[in-house]
Amino acid sequence: MGRMGPTEWIVILVVVLLLFGGKKIPELMKGLGAGVKEFKDASKGEEQATSKKEEETK
């Protein structure tokens, strides 16, 4: 019950396509990609700040 098989993914994709239409999906994916990129950049900045603090305490 924990894993989703290919049939479930196909059903989800069809529902999303019906809800948003073919023209909206690329816009949604572009926004999602930008959000993921921003999150990665922020987490890299946090890692650098943490390592800098560790170096200062040594």
N, CA, C and O of each residue as an XYZ file, in Angstrom:
232
protein
N       0.811     -1.186      0.000
C       0.000      0.000      0.000
C       0.863      1.262      0.000
O       0.369      2.325     -0.376
N       2.111      1.186      0.401
C       2.941      2.362      0.537
C       3.446      2.925     -0.781
O       3.631      4.136     -0.905
N       3.667      2.080     -1.750
C       4.241      2.547     -3.015
C       3.164      2.758     -4.068
O       2.132      2.087     -4.093
N       3.454      3.725     -4.936
C       2.522      3.989     -6.031
C       3.060      3.334     -7.295
O       4.220      3.525     -7.658
N       2.228      2.580     -7.946
C       2.613      1.907     -9.168
C       2.362      2.788    -10.383
O       1.867      3.909    -10.261
N       2.710      2.268    -11.555
C       2.531      3.047    -12.780
C       1.070      3.393    -13.067
O       0.785      4.450    -13.630
N       0.156      2.524    -12.689
C      -1.261      2.803    -12.933
C      -1.722      4.019    -12.139
O      -2.451      4.862    -12.661
N      -1.306      4.112    -10.895
C      -1.686      5.258    -10.071
C      -1.119      6.551    -10.633
O      -1.805      7.573    -10.657
N       0.145      6.513    -11.093
C       0.770      7.712    -11.676
C       0.030      8.165    -12.932
O      -0.154      9.363    -13.149
N      -0.391      7.217    -13.754
C      -1.124      7.556    -14.979
C      -2.450      8.210    -14.634
O      -2.842      9.192    -15.264
N      -3.146      7.670    -13.631
C      -4.424      8.249    -13.219
C      -4.216      9.677    -12.710
O      -4.984     10.577    -13.051
N      -3.186      9.881    -11.901
C      -2.900     11.224    -11.377
C      -2.583     12.183    -12.518
O      -3.085     13.308    -12.525
N      -1.767     11.771    -13.479
C      -1.433     12.627    -14.617
C      -2.656     12.985    -15.449
O      -2.791     14.121    -15.901
N      -3.540     12.027    -15.649
C      -4.759     12.296    -16.416
C      -5.649     13.292    -15.677
O      -6.222     14.189    -16.296
N      -5.766     13.143    -14.365
C      -6.584     14.076    -13.576
C      -5.992     15.477    -13.636
O      -6.725     16.450    -13.812
N      -4.671     15.590    -13.491
C      -4.016     16.900    -13.565
C      -4.227     17.518    -14.939
O      -4.506     18.712    -15.048
N      -4.098     16.721    -15.978
C      -4.306     17.217    -17.339
C      -5.737     17.705    -17.531
O      -5.963     18.732    -18.170
N      -6.692     16.981    -16.988
C      -8.089     17.402    -17.112
C      -8.383     18.666    -16.305
O      -9.163     19.514    -16.738
N      -7.763     18.789    -15.139
C      -8.016     19.955    -14.291
C      -7.398     21.228    -14.844
O      -8.042     22.277    -14.868
N      -6.152     21.137    -15.288
C      -5.423     22.338    -15.677
C      -5.332     22.560    -17.180
O      -5.105     23.686    -17.622
N      -5.500     21.533    -17.953
C      -5.394     21.670    -19.399
C      -3.942     21.599    -19.861
O      -3.017     21.773    -19.067
N      -3.758     21.347    -21.123
C      -2.425     21.157    -21.686
C      -1.578     22.414    -21.719
O      -0.351     22.331    -21.668
N      -2.204     23.571    -21.802
C      -1.443     24.813    -21.915
C      -0.918     25.288    -20.560
O       0.113     25.958    -20.502
N      -1.601     24.955    -19.488
C      -1.209     25.427    -18.155
C      -0.088     24.588    -17.547
O       0.675     25.093    -16.724
N       0.026     23.331    -17.930
C       0.993     22.433    -17.302
C       2.435     22.916    -17.464
O       3.173     22.884    -16.479
N       2.886     23.362    -18.643
C       4.264     23.871    -18.726
C       4.512     25.067    -17.810
O       5.599     25.200    -17.249
N       3.520     25.933    -17.654
C       3.663     27.079    -16.752
C       3.800     26.600    -15.303
O       4.612     27.131    -14.546
N       3.012     25.604    -14.924
C       3.092     25.070    -13.570
C       4.446     24.425    -13.306
O       5.025     24.608    -12.236
N       4.950     23.671    -14.277
C       6.239     23.009    -14.116
C       7.379     24.023    -14.056
O       8.350     23.827    -13.324
N       7.264     25.095    -14.816
C       8.281     26.147    -14.789
C       8.330     26.789    -13.407
O       9.411     27.020    -12.864
N       7.170     27.076    -12.843
C       7.109     27.642    -11.499
C       7.636     26.683    -10.448
O       8.321     27.092     -9.510
N       7.319     25.416    -10.606
C       7.809     24.403     -9.678
C       9.324     24.288     -9.754
O       9.997     24.185     -8.729
N       9.858     24.305    -10.971
C      11.310     24.236    -11.154
C      12.016     25.435    -10.545
O      13.077     25.295     -9.937
N      11.432     26.605    -10.706
C      12.029     27.813    -10.117
C      12.021     27.721     -8.599
O      12.981     28.134     -7.948
N      10.965     27.195     -8.036
C      10.890     27.030     -6.586
C      11.922     26.048     -6.064
O      12.542     26.286     -5.028
N      12.109     24.946     -6.777
C      13.107     23.949     -6.372
C      14.509     24.544     -6.466
O      15.337     24.321     -5.583
N      14.779     25.297     -7.529
C      16.095     25.926     -7.688
C      16.358     26.914     -6.553
O      17.456     26.945     -5.997
N      15.360     27.713     -6.213
C      15.503     28.686     -5.128
C      15.755     27.969     -3.805
O      16.566     28.428     -3.001
N      15.076     26.862     -3.572
C      15.278     26.085     -2.350
C      16.695     25.526     -2.285
O      17.330     25.571     -1.231
N      17.195     25.001     -3.399
C      18.561     24.471     -3.432
C      19.576     25.570     -3.163
O      20.525     25.369     -2.404
N      19.383     26.731     -3.780
C      20.298     27.855     -3.563
C      20.300     28.281     -2.104
O      21.356     28.566     -1.539
N      19.123     28.325     -1.491
C      19.030     28.724     -0.093
C      19.696     27.697      0.818
O      20.353     28.062      1.793
N      19.528     26.425      0.503
C      20.137     25.395      1.345
C      21.653     25.391      1.190
O      22.366     25.114      2.154
N      22.161     25.694     -0.007
C      23.610     25.803     -0.194
C      24.159     26.972      0.611
O      25.215     26.859      1.233
N      23.454     28.082      0.601
C      23.871     29.246      1.371
C      23.901     28.941      2.860
O      24.798     29.392      3.572
N      22.927     28.180      3.330
C      22.873     27.796      4.742
C      24.036     26.876      5.092
O      24.632     27.014      6.160
N      24.367     25.933      4.201
C      25.502     25.040      4.436
C      26.805     25.828      4.517
O      27.648     25.554      5.371
N      26.967     26.802      3.634
C      28.182     27.613      3.639
C      28.265     28.438      4.911
O      29.347     28.581      5.481
N      27.147     28.983      5.366
C      27.142     29.776      6.593
C      27.472     28.906      7.801
O      28.192     29.336      8.702
N      26.949     27.686      7.819
C      27.219     26.769      8.923
C      28.691     26.377      8.951
O      29.306     26.365     10.017
N      29.263     26.057      7.795
C      30.670     25.666      7.760
C      31.569     26.851      8.121
O      32.626     26.665      8.725
N      31.160     28.055      7.760
C      31.935     29.249      8.107
C      31.928     29.457      9.620
O      32.957     29.803     10.201
N      30.778     29.250     10.261
C      30.683     29.369     11.721
C      31.563     28.332     12.409
O      32.215     28.629     13.410
N      31.582     27.113     11.870
C      32.387     26.045     12.460
C      33.872     26.396     12.363
O      34.631     26.129     13.295
N      34.286     26.983     11.264
C      35.683     27.373     11.097
C      36.066     28.487     12.063
O      37.189     28.515     12.565
N      35.136     29.410     12.328
C      35.406     30.513     13.238
C      35.547     30.043     14.679
O      36.296     30.642     15.450
N      34.835     28.976     15.057
C      34.889     28.493     16.426
C      36.138     27.659     16.702
O      36.463     27.401     17.861
N      36.831     27.242     15.667
C      38.042     26.417     15.858
C      39.220     27.242     16.233
O      40.311     26.707     16.429
